Amino acid sequence: MFVGFSNNFLLFRYLREVRDELKKVTWPTREQTIQKTLLVILVSVVVGVYIGGLDYLFTQGTSLILK
């Protein structure tokens, strides 16, 4: 029985279909990619500062209550 042939055929067919689908994709421009990356970094920093601030406030509040 030649099981490997069937698996190889399916793999190559899958890879060909992936390639064909990737040709249909509209890729973002370099400028769009940079803008979105900077937006993600900015939002991540803002959320990090917000969570860090809440953590600090809750830590200080807990310390005052437990003293």
C-alpha positions as CSV (number, residue, x, y, z in Angstrom):
1,M,0.0,0.0,0.0
2,F,1.3,3.5,-0.9
3,V,0.0,5.7,1.8
4,G,2.8,8.2,1.6
5,F,1.8,9.1,-2.0
6,S,-1.7,10.1,-1.0
7,N,-0.4,12.2,1.9
8,N,2.2,13.9,-0.3
9,F,-0.5,14.6,-3.0
10,L,-2.8,16.2,-0.4
11,L,0.1,18.2,1.1
12,F,1.1,19.6,-2.4
13,R,-2.6,20.3,-3.2
14,Y,-3.0,22.2,0.1
15,L,0.1,24.2,-0.5
16,R,-1.0,25.1,-4.0
17,E,-4.3,26.3,-2.7
18,V,-2.7,28.3,0.0
19,R,-0.5,30.0,-2.6
20,D,-3.5,30.7,-4.8
21,E,-5.4,32.3,-1.9
22,L,-2.4,34.4,-0.9
23,K,-2.3,35.9,-4.4
24,K,-5.9,37.2,-3.7
25,V,-4.9,39.1,-0.6
26,T,-4.7,42.8,-0.6
27,W,-1.6,43.5,1.4
28,P,-1.3,46.8,3.4
29,T,1.1,49.4,2.3
30,R,4.3,50.1,4.2
31,E,2.8,53.4,5.6
32,Q,-0.4,51.6,6.8
33,T,1.7,48.9,8.5
34,I,3.8,51.5,10.3
35,Q,0.7,53.5,11.4
36,K,-1.1,50.4,12.7
37,T,2.1,49.2,14.5
38,L,2.5,52.6,16.2
39,L,-1.1,52.6,17.2
40,V,-0.8,49.1,18.8
41,I,2.3,50.2,20.7
42,L,0.6,53.4,21.9
43,V,-2.5,51.6,23.0
44,S,-0.4,49.0,24.7
45,V,1.6,51.6,26.7
46,V,-1.6,53.5,27.7
47,V,-3.3,50.3,28.9
48,G,-0.1,49.3,30.7
49,V,0.1,52.6,32.5
50,Y,-3.6,52.4,33.4
51,I,-3.3,48.9,34.8
52,G,0.0,49.8,36.6
53,G,-1.7,52.9,38.1
54,L,-4.7,50.9,39.3
55,D,-2.3,48.3,40.8
56,Y,-0.4,51.0,42.6
57,L,-3.5,52.6,44.0
58,F,-4.9,49.2,45.2
59,T,-1.6,48.3,46.7
60,Q,-1.4,51.6,48.6
61,G,-5.1,51.3,49.6
62,T,-4.6,47.7,50.9
63,S,-1.5,48.8,52.8
64,L,-3.4,51.6,54.5
65,I,-6.3,49.3,55.5
66,L,-4.0,46.5,56.8
67,K,-1.9,48.9,59.0
